[in-house]
Amino acid sequence: MASVAGMLAGFRKPRDGTDAALALEQAATLARLVAKSEGRVLTQLLGRDTARISLYYGLVLGPGRAARAPVAGLAVADPEAGLPDIATYYRSTRPARLIITGAPGAGKTVLALQLLLDLIANRDAADPVPVRVPLAQWDTDVPLRDLLVQQLVDSFNLPRTAAGNLVAHGLVLPVLDGLDEMDSPLPNGDPDPAAPRARAALDKLSVHQDAGAAAPLVLACRTAHYDALATTDLLLDAARIAIAPVGGSPAAAYLAARARDPLRWRPLLNHLTAHPGAVHAVLLSTPWRLCLTATVYHRGGDPSELLTYTDPDELDRHLLARYITAATLAAADANLHGYTPQQIHHWLHQLAAHLAPTAWTPIRTDIALDHLWPMAGPWRVRATDALLTALILLLCLPFAWSSGPLPDTFATLGFGGLAVLAGSAHGLPITTSAERLDLHRLTTPVGRNGLVFGLVCGLVFGLVAGLVIGLVFGLVFGLVFGLAVGLATGLLLGLMFGLTADQSSAAKPGTIIGDDAQLGLALGLATGLALGLATGLMFGLATGLMTGLEFGLATGLMAGSSSWRYMVFLLCARGRVPFRLARFLDWGCDAGLMRYSGPAYQFRHRELQLWLAAHPDPAI
């Protein structure tokens, strides 16, 4: 099999045949995939409106071994500002290690995405491709290089060999987001100074090397969380920047650009402009709060009522309580209909509560459909899954008893045993495969070659089997059985080796379930055909049909276990989430409540996730 894998491995060799040249081709493909997927995420974070807030940042001097970097910069190039944009700033940093810090909602992820996209837009062929990697779920016992490989496999459906080749040649620039999400806060909400997982991560990142020098990377973290760490645990050889608060005049200019009725906004905007150092200008100095304000008061209401708030928590509660309704109305204006604010709040609360931290785990941010089933009760879902699987397969048993010459005892033991075994297997926790298989691989040249190769192998096997056991089953049986097995073998080989670097695509949360279901259907049909034909030749057409159906169902349910478990989860979670959950979450991304993150969904902002988790019912 190793020789087959080598022959069918899903990458064409470059003209000079070297791994380094191959890695450059793969990097070009990865850059296109990252630009497309992360450009979509940046659009979701900025909203449908084209008005943007200028993000300024400055170098933070502190203890520890730091990199050299310019004093200040600007997120997006502005000739009048006279400051380097974020990509120019990063390229001027020596070594190329950058830490982005800021207050909650200051725009750290937006700045990191802007850097990522600008680097890709102006990259040379040998430049590393920036790839955003969430840190919240990183098991720091796993080496960083392995984490990067897994991220490429999960988010962009790259074959593991391609991902490993890119990382081995230093063509992946990790943009690490969410160091502050690795550890749960203290009971009062302050960052935990101990932060064992964050400290372990910084230790790993500090010694991350490339050719004996500090390897390039970008890290984003909240200011308070990074400051809470001891100086001995800071990232070495890195320049730290802090995003500056948005001034009163820029904040007023942004809100004025988003305003539908300027008269309603005039008192608030005049106050922000005239008193840039006042408490209200300070409260509205983050892009997240400005976005909340612009959305909440876009269609109506009196924005000047915000001048009555002086406490940041009270202001957040006021804005977040109205945000879902305002976002729903804005989505309706854009012809995105389908849900009421009450439904949206209820479903998002259930999802946010599922992600809430526990005594054993920190807060989670990713909503991966194939990992969501424990939300409805892990034992309940597993038991329902096992029972439904066994019942579906046992439905074939009465037909098997009356299908012809197959003995009832054999049918009972064989089909019944298969039902029990499949049901028991489905009662176990499901872990998805490290590399996702989908039928699109068969549209590639290597996939078609794998299918043909499998058919040839099956035919050869059939000829050999027919000659060897022809005295018992006959040559015809061997040929038919070989062709059927060849179909199944060819399908497997095509799926395993049919994906090439330039035919990869960024993973989307909803399509993962669909790909898994298609895989189960295809393998179930192939297995059912193979065993059905073979059994039909021995015991007759009726027996062959029943055997093929039974084993085809069993194979399909096992091969498509993630999609089947997802369907069982939706049945068990009726009332807590909509049955068409993926469609709802896609709508949430379009409406500005959610965002994509590789093969998962995330809430638009962590503050929104925390507020929804704490409020099961709409506040107004």
Secondary structure, DSSP 8 states (H G I E B T S, - for coil): -HHHHHHH-S----TT--HHHHHHHHHHHHHHHHHHHHHHHHHHHH-SS------EEEEE--SS---B--SEEESS--TTT-S-BHHHHHHT-BSSEEEEEESTTSSHHHHHHHHHHHHHHT--TTS-EEEEEE-TT--TTS-HHHHHHHHHHHHH---HHHHHHHHHTT-EEEEEE-GGGSS---TTS---SS-HHHHHHHHHHHT-EETTEE--EEEEEEHHHHHHS-GGGS-TT-EEEEE----HHHHHHHHHHH-SSHHHHHHHHHHHHH-TTSHHHHHT-SHHHHHHHHHHTSSSS-GGGGGG---HHHHHHHHHHHHHHHHHHHHHHTT-----HHHHHHHHHHHHHHHS--SSS-----B-GGG-GGGG-HHHHHHHHHHHHHHHHHTTHHHHHTSSSS-HHHHHHHHHHHHHHHHHHHTS-----SS---GGGGGSHHHHHHHHHHHHHHHHHHHHHHHHHTTTT-HHHHHHHHHHHHHHHHHHHHHHH---GGG-----HHHHHHHHHHHHHHHHHHHHHHHHHHHHHHH-HHHHHHHHHHHHHHHHHHHTHHHHHHHHHHHHTBTTB-SSHHHHHHHHHHHTSEEEETTEEEES-HHHHHHHHH-SS---
